[in-house]
């Protein structure tokens, strides 16, 4: 006999045994169970109805009263081998396996006289009232839907009013002004940070005084009759002076913060205006002077109290590198010269436009000037950007240059020089202002009469290159070359008549923080760009130069940059031939020589030296 037949015979035997041996009080037939479950359903519905009056406010799904056969398991399969039991509440038949009761014997199943099926088990919420007896599953589903809808409606209603207030506030915000405020504060904050990075000698004043005091104590111990009282008095005076200086600096910084707050609240003042520049220059100058005087006075007081002059320990071992001659290079003063950059008709239109604005030119040293676009500030400037819209003739020049140099920073500033006759001239200078983008080019277009521009190496007046500038020609200089060469127009170089030179540049106040990072692979993760999440962002323009060893450091890479950061030398001291202190000192001297070359090439850059990063090698860390 098969397993299914055995179970079927066992089911029949158990059924007959149960019907013959059970008393009416102990066992109820299936018919009685169905009648009882029906009565319980009517009683349940009638008792719930007067207690709950939940009227749905939206269209509810239609209720089906006879959507399943209660005499058949909901699994819709005929499993004769499985025990069958019915719900004491709704009368629905179930297979024992379908409700997880497989493994029960006949006695256990007969004890389940009040067994509620999964449809009728305790509802977690009050069920919805109906006029007829319906399935508990349908009733619970409708109640859940209504409760969820009511909860969501209440939640949305509570959030509508704050949302409306937020929308009203957003509507009243002037986002253009808000963006300008953020840019203004960000630019000024960046400039202030670099100023404070540059002018921090007063913070190291305490360590200098402590070092001098220790040296003095050592000297006095060796002296037979040290003037102790005089030394104490001088130290006290120096410390009091330092304390006064510290309070003075604190007051100046507080005043600076107030002016920054005033500047951010007054949007009519640009971060590149004269007020901002003069403020930073004044604070920088005062900080330098105070720190110099303080350190000088403290050192003088301490040295006066000792019979022997003080020398810092180990100072005699350091080799001060002085560069008398720049390292060789092949960078020319003029990178490109183009004849007939514009045609005669375009030149005529430009000259007519400039002649009509003669009254707007401002007289400067040897010529007169007129500016358009972004303001280009330089020493002795008297021009300011014209408030008028950029003329079409000049706009077409900017468009043409930007199209010819798509990978360079876009041109946004124009300075026009007017030379009137032989007596006009241009003093020797270089376009090395920090406003100019370090990777940009400076273009100069000649209009009118012929002229000769003389180039000399920085710091000298001996002619190095004479650039002929015929009408309609354009010569281009890189920003980096402005740290190596200076140019001028001598009196008498301009032919009789009027000559205009149109100089186009890429300028921005953000370029005051331009930074060049030179280093080994440890600097590979440092990125420059506009994305603040993946790079330094727009407030810190710059470039990263790979220099695995000290020999790979190119001083000319720093040209045009306000800050130069160096992290190099680890690969030099890990060489097998670097073992003794003498070998390490040679690497150190080579390193300092490179730093001196950078300072000689770019005199305006701030050089920051990073200590070598520690490694897992103890011997390498010792080096």
C-alpha positions in Angstrom: 0.0 0.0 0.0 1.3 3.4 -0.9 2.1 6.1 1.7 -0.9 8.2 0.6 -3.3 5.2 1.0 -1.9 4.5 4.4 -2.6 8.0 5.5 -6.1 7.9 4.0 -6.9 4.7 5.9 -5.5 6.2 9.1 -7.6 9.3 8.6 -10.8 7.2 8.2 -10.1 5.1 11.2 -9.4 8.1 13.4 -12.6 9.7 12.2 -14.7 6.7 13.0 -13.0 6.2 16.4 -13.5 9.9 17.2 -17.2 9.8 16.3 -17.9 6.6 18.3 -15.9 7.3 21.4 -16.4 11.0 21.8 -19.4 12.4 23.8 -21.5 15.3 22.6 -19.9 17.6 25.2 -16.4 16.6 24.2 -16.7 16.8 20.4 -18.7 18.8 17.9 -19.4 17.7 14.4 -18.4 19.8 11.4 -21.9 20.9 10.8 -22.2 22.1 14.4 -18.9 23.9 14.0 -20.1 25.6 10.9 -23.3 26.7 12.6 -21.4 27.9 15.6 -18.9 29.9 13.5 -21.8 31.5 11.6 -23.5 32.5 14.9 -20.2 33.9 16.2 -19.7 36.0 13.0 -23.2 37.5 13.3 -22.6 38.2 17.0 -19.2 39.7 16.3 -20.5 42.0 13.6 -23.5 43.1 15.6 -21.5 43.9 18.7 -18.8 45.9 16.8 -21.2 47.9 14.7 -22.7 50.2 17.5 -19.2 50.8 19.0 -17.4 51.9 15.8 -18.8 54.4 13.3 -15.9 54.8 10.9 -17.3 56.5 7.9 -14.8 56.4 5.0 -14.2 59.8 3.3 -13.0 58.3 0.1 -14.3 55.7 -2.3 -13.7 52.2 -0.8 -13.2 49.0 -2.7 -16.3 46.9 -3.2 -16.9 44.1 -0.6 -17.3 40.6 -2.0 -19.3 38.2 0.2 -18.8 34.9 -1.6 -15.3 35.3 -3.1 -14.1 31.8 -2.0 -15.3 28.3 -1.3 -15.1 27.7 2.5 -15.4 24.0 2.0 -12.1 24.0 0.2 -8.6 25.0 1.4 -7.5 28.4 0.0 -4.5 26.6 -1.5 -6.9 25.3 -4.1 -5.3 21.9 -4.1 -6.6 18.4 -3.1 -4.3 17.0 -0.6 -6.0 13.9 0.6 -2.9 12.8 2.5 -3.1 15.8 4.8 -5.3 16.3 7.9 -8.1 18.8 7.5 -9.5 21.2 10.1 -12.0 24.0 10.0 -12.0 27.5 11.5 -14.1 27.9 14.6 -15.0 31.5 13.5 -15.5 31.5 9.8 -15.8 27.8 9.0 -13.1 27.9 6.3 -11.4 24.5 5.7 -7.6 24.3 5.8 -5.0 21.7 5.2 -2.9 21.2 8.3 0.3 21.6 6.2 -1.0 24.9 4.8 -1.2 26.5 8.3 2.0 25.0 9.7 0.3 22.3 11.9 1.8 19.3 10.2 3.0 16.7 12.7 0.0 16.9 15.0 -1.8 13.7 15.9 -5.5 13.1 16.1 -5.8 14.0 19.8 -4.1 17.3 19.2 -6.4 18.1 16.3 -9.5 17.2 18.2 -8.5 19.6 21.0 -8.5 22.5 18.6 -12.2 23.2 19.0 -11.7 27.0 19.1 -9.0 27.3 16.5 -9.1 30.6 14.5 -7.7 30.4 11.0 -5.1 33.0 9.6 -8.0 35.0 8.2 -9.7 35.4 11.6 -6.8 35.7 13.9 -6.7 38.8 16.2 -6.9 42.0 14.1 -4.3 44.6 15.1 -6.8 47.4 14.6 -10.5 48.0 15.0 -12.4 46.6 12.0 -14.7 48.6 9.9 -18.4 48.4 10.5 -20.6 46.7 7.8 -24.3 46.0 7.6 -23.7 42.3 6.6 -21.4 39.6 7.8 -18.4 39.7 5.6 -15.0 38.0 5.6 -12.7 39.1 8.4 -9.9 39.4 5.8 -11.9 41.8 3.7 -13.0 43.8 6.8 -9.5 44.1 8.1 -8.1 45.1 4.7 -10.7 47.9 4.4 -10.0 49.1 7.9 -6.2 49.2 7.3 -6.7 51.1 4.1 -8.9 53.7 5.8 -6.6 54.0 8.8 -3.5 54.5 6.5 -5.3 57.1 4.4 -6.4 59.0 7.5 -2.9 58.9 9.0 -1.4 60.1 5.7 -4.0 62.8 5.3 -3.3 64.1 8.8 0.5 64.0 8.2 0.2 65.9 4.9 -2.1 68.5 6.5 0.4 69.1 9.3 3.2 69.7 6.8 1.3 71.9 4.3 1.5 75.0 6.4 5.3 75.0 7.1 5.8 74.1 3.4 3.7 77.1 2.4 5.7 79.4 4.7 9.0 78.0 3.3 7.8 78.7 -0.2 6.9 82.2 0.7 10.4 82.8 2.2 12.1 81.2 -0.8 10.1 83.5 -3.1 11.3 86.6 -1.2 15.0 85.6 -1.4 17.2 87.5 -3.9 19.4 84.6 -5.0 21.7 86.8 -7.2 22.5 89.0 -4.2 22.9 85.9 -1.9 25.3 84.4 -4.4 27.3 87.6 -4.6 27.5 87.7 -0.8 28.9 84.1 -0.6 31.5 84.8 -3.3 32.5 88.1 -1.6 33.0 86.4 1.8 34.7 83.4 0.3 37.2 85.5 -1.7 38.0 87.7 1.2 38.3 84.8 3.6 40.7 83.1 1.2 42.8 86.2 0.9 42.9 86.7 4.6 44.0 83.1 5.2 46.9 83.5 2.9 47.8 86.8 4.5 47.8 85.2 7.9 49.8 82.2 6.6 52.4 84.7 5.3 52.5 86.9 8.4 52.8 84.5 11.3 56.2 85.3 12.7 54.7 86.7 15.9 53.4 83.2 16.7 56.9 81.8 16.8 58.1 84.7 18.9 57.6 82.7 22.1 59.7 79.8 20.9 62.5 82.3 19.8 62.5 84.0 23.2 62.6 80.6 24.9 65.5 79.5 22.8 67.4 82.7 23.5 66.7 82.3 27.2 68.0 78.8 27.3 71.2 79.9 25.4 71.6 82.8 27.9 71.2 80.4 30.9 73.9 78.1 29.5 76.2 81.1 28.9 75.6 82.5 32.4 76.4 79.1 34.0 79.8 79.2 32.4 80.4 82.8 33.3 82.1 83.4 36.7 80.1 86.5 37.7 76.9 86.6 35.7 74.8 89.8 36.0 71.7 87.9 37.2 69.6 91.0 38.2 70.2 92.7 34.9 69.3 89.6 33.0 66.0 89.1 34.9 65.1 92.8 34.3 65.8 92.6 30.6 63.9 89.3 30.3 60.9 90.9 32.2 61.0 93.9 29.9 61.1 91.8 26.8 58.2 89.6 28.0 56.2 92.7 28.9 56.8 94.2 25.4 55.8 90.9 23.9 52.6 90.9 25.9 51.8 94.4 24.8 52.5 93.5 21.2 50.2 90.4 21.5 47.3 92.6 22.8 48.0 95.1 20.0 47.8 92.4 17.4 44.6 91.0 19.0 43.0 94.4 18.8 44.1 94.8 15.2 42.6 91.4 14.2 39.3 92.3 16.0 39.2 95.5 14.0 39.9 93.6 10.8 37.0 91.2 11.6 34.7 94.2 12.1 35.7 95.6 8.7 35.2 92.2 7.1 31.7 92.1 8.5 31.0 95.6 7.3 32.4 94.7 3.9 30.2 91.6 3.6 27.1 93.6 4.5 27.8 96.3 2.0 27.5 94.6 -1.4 28.4 97.8 -3.2 32.1 97.3 -2.2 33.9 94.7 -4.3 36.5 92.4 -2.7 38.9 93.7 -5.3 38.3 97.4 -4.6 40.8 99.9 -3.3 39.3 99.7 0.2 39.9 95.9 0.4 43.4 96.1 -1.1 44.5 99.0 1.2 43.1 97.2 4.2 45.0 94.0 3.6 48.2 95.9 2.7 48.0 98.0 5.9 47.4 95.0 8.1 50.2 93.0 6.4 52.7 95.9 6.8 51.8 96.5 10.4 52.2 92.8 11.3 55.6 92.7 9.6 56.9 95.8 11.3 55.7 94.8 14.8 57.2 91.4 14.6 60.5 92.7 13.3 60.8 95.3 16.1 59.7 92.8 18.8 62.2 90.1 17.8 64.9 92.7 17.3 64.3 94.3 20.7 64.1 91.0 22.5 67.3 89.8 21.0 69.1 93.0 21.8 68.0 92.9 25.5 69.1 89.3 25.9 72.5 89.9 24.2 73.1 93.0 26.3 72.8 91.0 29.5 75.5 88.5 28.5 79.2 89.1 28.2 79.4 86.8 25.2 77.3 87.3 22.0 74.5 84.7 21.6 74.5 82.3 18.7 71.7 79.8 18.0 72.8 76.2 18.4 73.7 74.6 15.1 73.3 77.8 13.1 76.9 77.7 12.0 76.3 74.3 10.3 73.6 75.7 8.0 74.7 76.8 4.6 72.9 79.9 3.4 72.2 79.5 -0.3 72.6 82.7 -2.3 71.8 82.5 -6.0 73.7 85.1 -8.0 72.7 83.7 -11.4 69.4 82.2 -12.5 69.5 78.6 -13.7 69.5 78.3 -17.5 66.2 78.3 -19.4 64.9 78.7 -22.9 61.8 80.8 -22.2 61.6 83.8 -24.6 60.1 87.2 -23.7 57.6 87.0 -26.6 56.0 83.6 -27.2 54.3 84.5 -30.4 54.1 87.4 -32.9 51.3 87.7 -35.5 51.4 90.2 -38.3 48.1 91.5 -39.6 46.1 90.0 -36.8 43.2 92.2 -38.0 42.5 93.8 -41.3 42.6 97.5 -42.2 38.9 98.0 -41.9 38.7 96.6 -38.4 41.7 98.7 -37.4 39.9 101.8 -38.7 36.7 101.0 -36.8 38.8 100.5 -33.6 40.7 103.8 -34.0 37.5 105.7 -34.7 35.8 104.2 -31.6 38.8 105.1 -29.4 39.1 108.6 -30.9 35.5 109.3 -29.9 36.4 108.4 -26.3 39.5 110.6 -26.0 38.1 112.5 -23.0 37.7 109.3 -21.0 41.5 108.5 -21.1 43.4 109.2 -17.8 46.9 110.6 -18.0 49.6 108.4 -16.5 53.3 108.3 -16.6 54.2 109.1 -20.3 50.8 108.1 -21.8 47.1 108.0 -21.1 45.0 104.9 -20.4 41.4 103.6 -20.6 40.1 100.3 -19.2 37.2 98.0 -20.0 35.9 94.7 -18.4 37.4 93.3 -15.2 39.5 95.7 -13.3 43.3 95.3 -13.7 45.0 96.9 -10.7 48.6 97.8 -10.8 51.0 100.2 -9.1 50.2 103.8 -10.1 47.0 103.0 -11.9 44.5 105.8 -12.4 42.1 104.0 -14.7 39.0 102.2 -13.7 36.7 99.9 -15.8 34.3 101.8 -17.9 30.7 101.6 -16.6 29.5 101.4 -20.2 28.9 98.2 -22.0 31.9 96.7 -23.7 32.0 98.1 -27.3 31.3 95.6 -30.1 34.7 96.1 -31.6 36.5 95.1 -28.4 34.1 92.2 -27.8 34.9 90.7 -31.1 38.6 90.8 -30.2 38.0 89.0 -27.0 35.9 86.4 -28.8 38.6 85.9 -31.5 41.4 85.4 -28.9 39.3 83.0 -26.7 38.5 80.9 -29.8 42.2 80.8 -30.8 43.2 79.7 -27.3 40.4 77.4 -26.1 42.6 75.7 -23.4 43.8 79.0 -21.8 41.9 81.1 -19.2 39.4 83.3 -21.0 40.3 87.0 -21.6 38.1 89.3 -19.6 40.1 92.6 -19.1 41.3 95.2 -21.6 43.7 98.1 -21.0 44.2 100.6 -23.8 47.3 102.8 -23.8 47.3 106.0 -26.0 50.8 107.3 -27.1 50.8 110.8 -28.6 53.9 111.6 -30.5 57.7 111.1 -29.8 57.5 112.4 -26.3 55.3 109.5 -25.1 56.8 106.5 -23.4 56.1 103.5 -21.2 58.2 103.0 -18.1 60.0 99.6 -17.6 57.8 97.1 -15.9 56.4 93.6 -16.0 52.8 92.3 -15.9 53.4 90.2 -12.8 50.4 91.3 -10.7 48.8 88.5 -8.7 45.4 89.3 -10.3 46.6 87.8 -13.6 46.0 84.0 -14.0 49.4 82.3 -13.8 48.7 80.0 -16.8 47.3 82.7 -19.0 48.9 84.9 -21.7 49.0 88.7 -22.2 48.2 89.8 -25.7 49.0 93.3 -27.1 47.5 94.6 -30.3 49.1 97.7 -32.0 46.9 100.3 -33.8 48.0 103.3 -35.7 51.7 104.0 -35.9 54.8 101.8 -35.6 56.5 101.2 -32.2 59.4 99.3 -30.8 59.1 97.5 -27.4 62.4 96.8 -25.5 62.7 93.8 -23.3 65.4 93.4 -20.5 66.0 90.7 -18.0 64.4 91.3 -14.6 66.5 93.7 -12.5 68.6 95.0 -15.4 68.2 97.8 -18.0 70.4 96.3 -20.7 68.3 95.5 -23.8 67.8 91.8 -24.3 65.2 91.8 -27.1 63.7 94.5 -29.3 60.2 93.7 -30.5 59.0 95.5 -33.6 55.2 96.3 -33.4 53.8 97.4 -36.8 50.2 98.4 -37.1 47.6 95.6 -36.8 50.2 93.2 -35.3 49.7 91.2 -32.1 52.5 89.9 -29.8 51.8 87.5 -27.0 53.7 87.1 -23.6 53.1 84.3 -21.1 52.4 85.2 -17.6 55.4 83.1 -16.5 57.7 85.2 -18.6 56.8 88.3 -16.6 58.9 87.0 -13.7 61.9 86.7 -16.0 61.7 89.8 -18.2 60.6 93.5 -18.1 59.6 95.6 -21.0 59.4 99.3 -21.8 58.8 101.8 -24.6 61.5 104.4 -24.7 60.8 108.1 -25.5 61.1 108.6 -29.3 60.2 104.9 -30.1 56.7 105.9 -31.3 56.4 107.5 -34.7 54.7 110.9 -35.1 51.0 110.8 -34.6 48.9 108.7 -32.3 49.4 105.0 -31.5 47.1 102.8 -29.5 48.1 99.5 -27.8 45.2 97.2 -26.8 46.4 94.8 -24.1 44.1 91.9 -23.2 44.4 89.8 -20.0 42.7 87.2 -17.9 42.3 88.6 -14.4 40.5 87.6 -11.2 40.8 88.3 -7.5 40.9 84.5 -6.9 44.3 84.4 -8.6 45.8 86.1 -5.5 45.7 82.6 -3.9 47.2 80.7 -6.9 49.3 77.8 -5.7 51.8 75.5 -7.3 52.4 72.1 -5.6 55.7 70.3 -6.4 56.2 66.9 -4.9 56.5 63.2 -5.2 53.7 60.6 -5.4 52.4 61.7 -1.9 50.9 64.8 -3.6 49.1 62.8 -6.3 45.8 63.0 -4.5 45.8 66.8 -4.4 43.7 68.1 -7.3 42.9 71.6 -8.6 39.6 72.4 -10.3 36.2 73.8 -9.9 34.5 70.8 -8.2 34.8 71.5 -4.4 34.2 67.8 -3.7 36.9 66.4 -5.9 39.4 69.3 -5.8 40.3 72.4 -3.9 37.5 74.3 -5.7 37.5 77.6 -7.5 38.8 79.6 -4.6 42.2 78.0 -4.9 43.4 78.0 -8.5 46.7 76.3 -9.2 48.5 73.3 -10.6 50.3 70.1 -9.3 53.8 69.3 -10.7 55.2 65.8 -10.2 58.8 65.9 -8.8 59.9 62.5 -7.5 63.3 63.7 -6.5 65.0 67.1 -5.7 66.7 67.1 -9.1 63.3 67.0 -10.8 62.2 70.3 -9.2 62.0 73.0 -11.9 62.2 76.5 -10.3 60.5 78.0 -13.4 57.3 76.0 -12.7 56.6 78.5 -9.9 56.5 81.5 -12.2 53.3 83.4 -11.9 52.1 81.6 -8.7 51.6 83.4 -5.4 52.3 80.3 -3.3 54.7 77.4 -3.9 54.4 74.2 -1.8 57.2 71.6 -1.9 57.0 68.0 -0.6 60.1 66.2 -1.9 63.2 64.5 -0.8 62.0 61.2 0.5 63.2 59.3 -2.6 66.6 61.0 -2.3 67.4 59.9 1.2 66.3 56.4 0.7 69.0 55.8 -1.9 71.5 53.1 -1.0 74.4 55.6 -1.3 72.9 57.9 1.3 74.0 56.5 4.7 76.2 58.8 6.7 75.3 62.3 8.1 77.5 63.8 5.4 75.5 62.1 2.7 72.3 63.4 4.2 73.7 66.9 4.5 74.5 66.8 0.8 70.9 66.1 0.0 69.8 68.8 2.3 72.2 71.4 0.7 70.9 70.4 -2.8 67.3 70.9 -1.5 68.0 74.3 -0.1 69.7 75.3 -3.3 66.6 74.5 -5.3 64.5 76.5 -2.8 66.9 79.5 -3.3 66.5 79.2 -7.0 62.7 79.3 -6.8 62.9 82.4 -4.7 65.3 84.0 -7.2 63.2 83.1 -10.2 59.9 84.2 -8.6 60.6 86.9 -6.0 56.9 87.3 -5.1 56.1 83.7 -4.3 55.6 82.3 -0.8 57.5 79.1 -0.5 56.2 76.5 1.9 58.3 73.4 2.7 56.6 70.3 4.0 58.4 67.9 6.3 59.1 64.4 4.9 56.3 62.0 5.8 57.2 59.2 8.2 57.5 55.6 6.8 57.6 52.1 8.2 61.4 52.0 7.9 63.0 53.2 11.2 66.4 53.8 9.4 64.7 55.9 6.8 62.9 58.0 9.4 66.2 58.6 11.2 67.7 60.0 7.9 
